[in-house]
């Protein structure tokens, strides 16, 4: 089969070549809208830190975060 014969075959079945992907897309879209449930979840964490002028090191920051977590 040459390239010209292949192009003629595609031209002969052009409706099928165009309609089949469109029908498959519509079927997949209808399935996703009608039969698949939307499941969305979200979670947030809020930390309240008090500002002070003392120097902050790693242990103070850890303690502040723990205290903030208990406050919220």
Gaussian input, Z-matrix of N, CA and C with variables (Angstrom, degrees):
# hf/3-21g

backbone

0 1
 N
 C     1     B1
 C     2     B2     1     A1
 N     3     B3     2     A2     1     D1
 C     4     B4     3     A3     2     D2
 C     5     B5     4     A4     3     D3
 N     6     B6     5     A5     4     D4
 C     7     B7     6     A6     5     D5
 C     8     B8     7     A7     6     D6
 N     9     B9     8     A8     7     D7
 C    10    B10     9     A9     8     D8
 C    11    B11    10    A10     9     D9
 N    12    B12    11    A11    10    D10
 C    13    B13    12    A12    11    D11
 C    14    B14    13    A13    12    D12
 N    15    B15    14    A14    13    D13
 C    16    B16    15    A15    14    D14
 C    17    B17    16    A16    15    D15
 N    18    B18    17    A17    16    D16
 C    19    B19    18    A18    17    D17
 C    20    B20    19    A19    18    D18
 N    21    B21    20    A20    19    D19
 C    22    B22    21    A21    20    D20
 C    23    B23    22    A22    21    D21
 N    24    B24    23    A23    22    D22
 C    25    B25    24    A24    23    D23
 C    26    B26    25    A25    24    D24
 N    27    B27    26    A26    25    D25
 C    28    B28    27    A27    26    D26
 C    29    B29    28    A28    27    D27
 N    30    B30    29    A29    28    D28
 C    31    B31    30    A30    29    D29
 C    32    B32    31    A31    30    D30
 N    33    B33    32    A32    31    D31
 C    34    B34    33    A33    32    D32
 C    35    B35    34    A34    33    D33
 N    36    B36    35    A35    34    D34
 C    37    B37    36    A36    35    D35
 C    38    B38    37    A37    36    D36
 N    39    B39    38    A38    37    D37
 C    40    B40    39    A39    38    D38
 C    41    B41    40    A40    39    D39
 N    42    B42    41    A41    40    D40
 C    43    B43    42    A42    41    D41
 C    44    B44    43    A43    42    D42
 N    45    B45    44    A44    43    D43
 C    46    B46    45    A45    44    D44
 C    47    B47    46    A46    45    D45
 N    48    B48    47    A47    46    D46
 C    49    B49    48    A48    47    D47
 C    50    B50    49    A49    48    D48
 N    51    B51    50    A50    49    D49
 C    52    B52    51    A51    50    D50
 C    53    B53    52    A52    51    D51
 N    54    B54    53    A53    52    D52
 C    55    B55    54    A54    53    D53
 C    56    B56    55    A55    54    D54
 N    57    B57    56    A56    55    D55
 C    58    B58    57    A57    56    D56
 C    59    B59    58    A58    57    D57
 N    60    B60    59    A59    58    D58
 C    61    B61    60    A60    59    D59
 C    62    B62    61    A61    60    D60
 N    63    B63    62    A62    61    D61
 C    64    B64    63    A63    62    D62
 C    65    B65    64    A64    63    D63
 N    66    B66    65    A65    64    D64
 C    67    B67    66    A66    65    D65
 C    68    B68    67    A67    66    D66
 N    69    B69    68    A68    67    D67
 C    70    B70    69    A69    68    D68
 C    71    B71    70    A70    69    D69
 N    72    B72    71    A71    70    D70
 C    73    B73    72    A72    71    D71
 C    74    B74    73    A73    72    D72
 N    75    B75    74    A74    73    D73
 C    76    B76    75    A75    74    D74
 C    77    B77    76    A76    75    D75
 N    78    B78    77    A77    76    D76
 C    79    B79    78    A78    77    D77
 C    80    B80    79    A79    78    D78
 N    81    B81    80    A80    79    D79
 C    82    B82    81    A81    80    D80
 C    83    B83    82    A82    81    D81
 N    84    B84    83    A83    82    D82
 C    85    B85    84    A84    83    D83
 C    86    B86    85    A85    84    D84
 N    87    B87    86    A86    85    D85
 C    88    B88    87    A87    86    D86
 C    89    B89    88    A88    87    D87
 N    90    B90    89    A89    88    D88
 C    91    B91    90    A90    89    D89
 C    92    B92    91    A91    90    D90
 N    93    B93    92    A92    91    D91
 C    94    B94    93    A93    92    D92
 C    95    B95    94    A94    93    D93
 N    96    B96    95    A95    94    D94
 C    97    B97    96    A96    95    D95
 C    98    B98    97    A97    96    D96
 N    99    B99    98    A98    97    D97
 C   100   B100    99    A99    98    D98
 C   101   B101   100   A100    99    D99
 N   102   B102   101   A101   100   D100
 C   103   B103   102   A102   101   D101
 C   104   B104   103   A103   102   D102
 N   105   B105   104   A104   103   D103
 C   106   B106   105   A105   104   D104
 C   107   B107   106   A106   105   D105
 N   108   B108   107   A107   106   D106
 C   109   B109   108   A108   107   D107
 C   110   B110   109   A109   108   D108
 N   111   B111   110   A110   109   D109
 C   112   B112   111   A111   110   D110
 C   113   B113   112   A112   111   D111
 N   114   B114   113   A113   112   D112
 C   115   B115   114   A114   113   D113
 C   116   B116   115   A115   114   D114
 N   117   B117   116   A116   115   D115
 C   118   B118   117   A117   116   D116
 C   119   B119   118   A118   117   D117
 N   120   B120   119   A119   118   D118
 C   121   B121   120   A120   119   D119
 C   122   B122   121   A121   120   D120
 N   123   B123   122   A122   121   D121
 C   124   B124   123   A123   122   D122
 C   125   B125   124   A124   123   D123
 N   126   B126   125   A125   124   D124
 C   127   B127   126   A126   125   D125
 C   128   B128   127   A127   126   D126
 N   129   B129   128   A128   127   D127
 C   130   B130   129   A129   128   D128
 C   131   B131   130   A130   129   D129
 N   132   B132   131   A131   130   D130
 C   133   B133   132   A132   131   D131
 C   134   B134   133   A133   132   D132
 N   135   B135   134   A134   133   D133
 C   136   B136   135   A135   134   D134
 C   137   B137   136   A136   135   D135
 N   138   B138   137   A137   136   D136
 C   139   B139   138   A138   137   D137
 C   140   B140   139   A139   138   D138
 N   141   B141   140   A140   139   D139
 C   142   B142   141   A141   140   D140
 C   143   B143   142   A142   141   D141
 N   144   B144   143   A143   142   D142
 C   145   B145   144   A144   143   D143
 C   146   B146   145   A145   144   D144
 N   147   B147   146   A146   145   D145
 C   148   B148   147   A147   146   D146
 C   149   B149   148   A148   147   D147
 N   150   B150   149   A149   148   D148
 C   151   B151   150   A150   149   D149
 C   152   B152   151   A151   150   D150
 N   153   B153   152   A152   151   D151
 C   154   B154   153   A153   152   D152
 C   155   B155   154   A154   153   D153
 N   156   B156   155   A155   154   D154
 C   157   B157   156   A156   155   D155
 C   158   B158   157   A157   156   D156
 N   159   B159   158   A158   157   D157
 C   160   B160   159   A159   158   D158
 C   161   B161   160   A160   159   D159
 N   162   B162   161   A161   160   D160
 C   163   B163   162   A162   161   D161
 C   164   B164   163   A163   162   D162
 N   165   B165   164   A164   163   D163
 C   166   B166   165   A165   164   D164
 C   167   B167   166   A166   165   D165
 N   168   B168   167   A167   166   D166
 C   169   B169   168   A168   167   D167
 C   170   B170   169   A169   168   D168
 N   171   B171   170   A170   169   D169
 C   172   B172   171   A171   170   D170
 C   173   B173   172   A172   171   D171
 N   174   B174   173   A173   172   D172
 C   175   B175   174   A174   173   D173
 C   176   B176   175   A175   174   D174
 N   177   B177   176   A176   175   D175
 C   178   B178   177   A177   176   D176
 C   179   B179   178   A178   177   D177
 N   180   B180   179   A179   178   D178
 C   181   B181   180   A180   179   D179
 C   182   B182   181   A181   180   D180
 N   183   B183   182   A182   181   D181
 C   184   B184   183   A183   182   D182
 C   185   B185   184   A184   183   D183
 N   186   B186   185   A185   184   D184
 C   187   B187   186   A186   185   D185
 C   188   B188   187   A187   186   D186
 N   189   B189   188   A188   187   D187
 C   190   B190   189   A189   188   D188
 C   191   B191   190   A190   189   D189
 N   192   B192   191   A191   190   D190
 C   193   B193   192   A192   191   D191
 C   194   B194   193   A193   192   D192
 N   195   B195   194   A194   193   D193
 C   196   B196   195   A195   194   D194
 C   197   B197   196   A196   195   D195
 N   198   B198   197   A197   196   D196
 C   199   B199   198   A198   197   D197
 C   200   B200   199   A199   198   D198
 N   201   B201   200   A200   199   D199
 C   202   B202   201   A201   200   D200
 C   203   B203   202   A202   201   D201
 N   204   B204   203   A203   202   D202
 C   205   B205   204   A204   203   D203
 C   206   B206   205   A205   204   D204
 N   207   B207   206   A206   205   D205
 C   208   B208   207   A207   206   D206
 C   209   B209   208   A208   207   D207
 N   210   B210   209   A209   208   D208
 C   211   B211   210   A210   209   D209
 C   212   B212   211   A211   210   D210
 N   213   B213   212   A212   211   D211
 C   214   B214   213   A213   212   D212
 C   215   B215   214   A214   213   D213

   B1=1.4455
   B2=1.5261
   B3=1.2875
   B4=1.4547
   B5=1.5247
   B6=1.2995
   B7=1.4587
   B8=1.5211
   B9=1.3188
   B10=1.4637
   B11=1.5281
   B12=1.3254
   B13=1.4676
   B14=1.5281
   B15=1.3276
   B16=1.4499
   B17=1.5242
   B18=1.3251
   B19=1.4605
   B20=1.5206
   B21=1.3154
   B22=1.4656
   B23=1.5250
   B24=1.3165
   B25=1.4570
   B26=1.5291
   B27=1.3269
   B28=1.4653
   B29=1.5204
   B30=1.3098
   B31=1.4623
   B32=1.5279
   B33=1.3260
   B34=1.4614
   B35=1.5327
   B36=1.3309
   B37=1.4603
   B38=1.5308
   B39=1.3126
   B40=1.4572
   B41=1.5251
   B42=1.3185
   B43=1.4651
   B44=1.5268
   B45=1.3118
   B46=1.4564
   B47=1.5275
   B48=1.3061
   B49=1.4624
   B50=1.5258
   B51=1.3216
   B52=1.4611
   B53=1.5316
   B54=1.3155
   B55=1.4583
   B56=1.5249
   B57=1.3122
   B58=1.4551
   B59=1.5355
   B60=1.3275
   B61=1.4737
   B62=1.5276
   B63=1.3402
   B64=1.4636
   B65=1.5182
   B66=1.3194
   B67=1.4598
   B68=1.5191
   B69=1.3030
   B70=1.4673
   B71=1.5332
   B72=1.3208
   B73=1.4649
   B74=1.5246
   B75=1.3269
   B76=1.4595
   B77=1.5225
   B78=1.3267
   B79=1.4646
   B80=1.5253
   B81=1.3108
   B82=1.4643
   B83=1.5310
   B84=1.3171
   B85=1.4583
   B86=1.5187
   B87=1.3272
   B88=1.4624
   B89=1.5244
   B90=1.3188
   B91=1.4616
   B92=1.5276
   B93=1.3200
   B94=1.4604
   B95=1.5204
   B96=1.3240
   B97=1.4594
   B98=1.5239
   B99=1.3188
   B100=1.4580
   B101=1.5267
   B102=1.3069
   B103=1.4564
   B104=1.5209
   B105=1.3044
   B106=1.4630
   B107=1.5218
   B108=1.3251
   B109=1.4578
   B110=1.5219
   B111=1.3270
   B112=1.4560
   B113=1.5240
   B114=1.2888
   B115=1.4637
   B116=1.5149
   B117=1.3030
   B118=1.4569
   B119=1.5230
   B120=1.2884
   B121=1.4588
   B122=1.5248
   B123=1.3121
   B124=1.4604
   B125=1.5171
   B126=1.2992
   B127=1.4560
   B128=1.5230
   B129=1.3057
   B130=1.4616
   B131=1.5233
   B132=1.2920
   B133=1.4631
   B134=1.5145
   B135=1.3234
   B136=1.4575
   B137=1.5250
   B138=1.2958
   B139=1.4534
   B140=1.5134
   B141=1.3341
   B142=1.4522
   B143=1.5147
   B144=1.3105
   B145=1.4647
   B146=1.5203
   B147=1.3224
   B148=1.4565
   B149=1.5255
   B150=1.2992
   B151=1.4546
   B152=1.5267
   B153=1.3054
   B154=1.4594
   B155=1.5196
   B156=1.3141
   B157=1.4588
   B158=1.5237
   B159=1.3175
   B160=1.4674
   B161=1.5239
   B162=1.3136
   B163=1.4636
   B164=1.5290
   B165=1.3157
   B166=1.4619
   B167=1.5101
   B168=1.3011
   B169=1.4519
   B170=1.5134
   B171=1.3118
   B172=1.4630
   B173=1.5235
   B174=1.3254
   B175=1.4670
   B176=1.5182
   B177=1.3450
   B178=1.4702
   B179=1.5258
   B180=1.3064
   B181=1.4602
   B182=1.5142
   B183=1.3283
   B184=1.4597
   B185=1.5197
   B186=1.3154
   B187=1.4606
   B188=1.5239
   B189=1.3184
   B190=1.4653
   B191=1.5152
   B192=1.3226
   B193=1.4693
   B194=1.5232
   B195=1.3316
   B196=1.4556
   B197=1.5231
   B198=1.2988
   B199=1.4633
   B200=1.5229
   B201=1.3218
   B202=1.4598
   B203=1.5190
   B204=1.3211
   B205=1.4567
   B206=1.5307
   B207=1.3188
   B208=1.4582
   B209=1.5179
   B210=1.3315
   B211=1.4676
   B212=1.5196
   B213=1.3078
   B214=1.4615
   B215=1.4939
   A1=108.55
   A2=115.66
   A3=120.83
   A4=109.48
   A5=114.46
   A6=120.40
   A7=110.91
   A8=117.33
   A9=121.51
   A10=110.68
   A11=116.95
   A12=119.96
   A13=111.33
   A14=116.65
   A15=120.71
   A16=111.22
   A17=117.30
   A18=120.65
   A19=111.77
   A20=117.42
   A21=120.40
   A22=111.02
   A23=117.34
   A24=121.74
   A25=110.84
   A26=116.58
   A27=120.07
   A28=111.32
   A29=117.86
   A30=121.64
   A31=110.38
   A32=116.76
   A33=120.94
   A34=110.66
   A35=116.97
   A36=122.12
   A37=111.33
   A38=117.32
   A39=121.90
   A40=111.92
   A41=117.79
   A42=120.04
   A43=110.80
   A44=116.72
   A45=120.96
   A46=111.17
   A47=116.89
   A48=121.62
   A49=110.92
   A50=117.50
   A51=121.17
   A52=110.83
   A53=118.42
   A54=121.70
   A55=113.50
   A56=118.13
   A57=120.24
   A58=113.18
   A59=120.58
   A60=119.27
   A61=112.71
   A62=117.20
   A63=119.64
   A64=110.33
   A65=117.85
   A66=121.25
   A67=111.53
   A68=117.62
   A69=120.76
   A70=110.80
   A71=117.53
   A72=120.75
   A73=111.09
   A74=117.04
   A75=120.60
   A76=110.50
   A77=117.67
   A78=121.27
   A79=111.07
   A80=117.98
   A81=121.06
   A82=110.71
   A83=117.71
   A84=121.05
   A85=112.02
   A86=117.12
   A87=120.63
   A88=110.60
   A89=117.50
   A90=120.67
   A91=110.69
   A92=117.10
   A93=119.72
   A94=111.78
   A95=118.29
   A96=120.96
   A97=111.03
   A98=117.37
   A99=120.74
   A100=114.28
   A101=119.35
   A102=121.06
   A103=115.52
   A104=119.12
   A105=120.76
   A106=109.21
   A107=115.79
   A108=120.35
   A109=110.37
   A110=114.45
   A111=119.83
   A112=108.15
   A113=117.00
   A114=120.98
   A115=108.11
   A116=114.79
   A117=120.87
   A118=108.09
   A119=116.82
   A120=120.99
   A121=108.49
   A122=113.42
   A123=118.94
   A124=108.50
   A125=115.97
   A126=120.15
   A127=108.09
   A128=114.27
   A129=119.55
   A130=109.64
   A131=115.42
   A132=122.13
   A133=107.62
   A134=115.34
   A135=119.83
   A136=108.13
   A137=116.60
   A138=122.10
   A139=108.53
   A140=115.03
   A141=120.91
   A142=107.19
   A143=116.61
   A144=121.50
   A145=109.29
   A146=114.72
   A147=119.77
   A148=108.75
   A149=116.78
   A150=121.74
   A151=109.15
   A152=117.12
   A153=121.34
   A154=108.55
   A155=116.03
   A156=120.68
   A157=113.09
   A158=117.69
   A159=120.27
   A160=109.51
   A161=114.75
   A162=118.42
   A163=108.84
   A164=115.50
   A165=120.31
   A166=109.05
   A167=115.64
   A168=119.67
   A169=107.84
   A170=117.67
   A171=122.00
   A172=111.70
   A173=118.36
   A174=119.84
   A175=111.04
   A176=117.35
   A177=119.95
   A178=110.63
   A179=117.08
   A180=120.11
   A181=110.40
   A182=117.13
   A183=121.10
   A184=110.77
   A185=117.06
   A186=120.71
   A187=110.85
   A188=116.92
   A189=120.78
   A190=111.61
   A191=115.96
   A192=119.25
   A193=111.04
   A194=117.37
   A195=120.63
   A196=110.91
   A197=116.86
   A198=120.97
   A199=110.35
   A200=117.03
   A201=121.02
   A202=111.22
   A203=115.81
   A204=119.63
   A205=110.62
   A206=117.25
   A207=120.04
   A208=111.33
   A209=117.22
   A210=120.17
   A211=112.13
   A212=116.13
   A213=118.40
   A214=110.26
   D1=127.20
   D2=179.96
   D3=-88.96
   D4=170.34
   D5=179.10
   D6=-64.68
   D7=-37.27
   D8=178.81
   D9=-64.25
   D10=-41.16
   D11=177.86
   D12=-65.61
   D13=-37.76
   D14=177.94
   D15=-64.66
   D16=-43.28
   D17=177.56
   D18=-64.47
   D19=-37.97
   D20=176.88
   D21=-65.64
   D22=-37.91
   D23=177.97
   D24=-66.31
   D25=-41.39
   D26=176.26
   D27=-64.92
   D28=-40.40
   D29=178.19
   D30=-65.13
   D31=-37.31
   D32=-179.77
   D33=-65.35
   D34=-37.22
   D35=-178.59
   D36=-107.95
   D37=36.85
   D38=-175.79
   D39=-63.15
   D40=-38.93
   D41=178.91
   D42=-59.88
   D43=-45.04
   D44=179.70
   D45=-65.18
   D46=-38.59
   D47=-179.67
   D48=-66.07
   D49=-33.61
   D50=-178.81
   D51=-86.62
   D52=-44.50
   D53=-172.86
   D54=-74.04
   D55=-35.42
   D56=-177.17
   D57=-61.22
   D58=-47.98
   D59=176.42
   D60=-64.07
   D61=-35.65
   D62=178.58
   D63=-65.71
   D64=-43.87
   D65=179.06
   D66=-64.37
   D67=-39.43
   D68=177.83
   D69=-65.02
   D70=-40.22
   D71=178.56
   D72=-65.90
   D73=-41.08
   D74=178.29
   D75=-65.41
   D76=-41.91
   D77=178.90
   D78=-64.09
   D79=-42.91
   D80=178.99
   D81=-66.12
   D82=-40.13
   D83=177.39
   D84=-65.07
   D85=-42.88
   D86=178.45
   D87=-63.94
   D88=-41.03
   D89=178.38
   D90=-62.36
   D91=-44.10
   D92=-177.67
   D93=-68.32
   D94=-33.19
   D95=179.43
   D96=-76.59
   D97=-41.61
   D98=-172.37
   D99=-86.35
   D100=-35.14
   D101=-169.62
   D102=-113.34
   D103=-13.68
   D104=-179.26
   D105=-100.70
   D106=132.98
   D107=-179.88
   D108=-85.93
   D109=149.13
   D110=174.47
   D111=-85.79
   D112=122.09
   D113=177.82
   D114=-125.16
   D115=103.85
   D116=179.05
   D117=-119.32
   D118=134.33
   D119=175.01
   D120=-133.09
   D121=148.74
   D122=177.81
   D123=-147.22
   D124=147.17
   D125=175.64
   D126=-142.49
   D127=148.20
   D128=179.88
   D129=-133.40
   D130=156.05
   D131=173.56
   D132=-132.36
   D133=135.83
   D134=-179.42
   D135=-122.22
   D136=128.42
   D137=178.98
   D138=-113.54
   D139=127.25
   D140=178.76
   D141=-105.04
   D142=117.23
   D143=-179.87
   D144=-113.38
   D145=135.07
   D146=176.63
   D147=-85.96
   D148=134.72
   D149=178.55
   D150=-85.66
   D151=131.34
   D152=173.19
   D153=-140.49
   D154=164.19
   D155=-175.20
   D156=-89.34
   D157=-5.51
   D158=-179.54
   D159=-69.81
   D160=155.93
   D161=179.56
   D162=-69.76
   D163=140.71
   D164=-178.45
   D165=-107.20
   D166=127.03
   D167=173.22
   D168=-114.06
   D169=-174.96
   D170=-173.46
   D171=-65.65
   D172=-39.64
   D173=-178.10
   D174=-69.19
   D175=-40.03
   D176=177.51
   D177=-64.42
   D178=-39.97
   D179=179.67
   D180=-65.04
   D181=-41.11
   D182=178.37
   D183=-63.88
   D184=-43.03
   D185=178.38
   D186=-64.93
   D187=-40.28
   D188=177.77
   D189=-62.42
   D190=-41.39
   D191=179.44
   D192=-66.71
   D193=-40.31
   D194=177.36
   D195=-63.66
   D196=-43.70
   D197=179.16
   D198=-64.85
   D199=-40.11
   D200=179.20
   D201=-65.38
   D202=-37.85
   D203=178.74
   D204=-66.10
   D205=-38.00
   D206=178.16
   D207=-69.42
   D208=-33.86
   D209=178.28
   D210=-65.69
   D211=-38.30
   D212=-177.56
   D213=-84.90

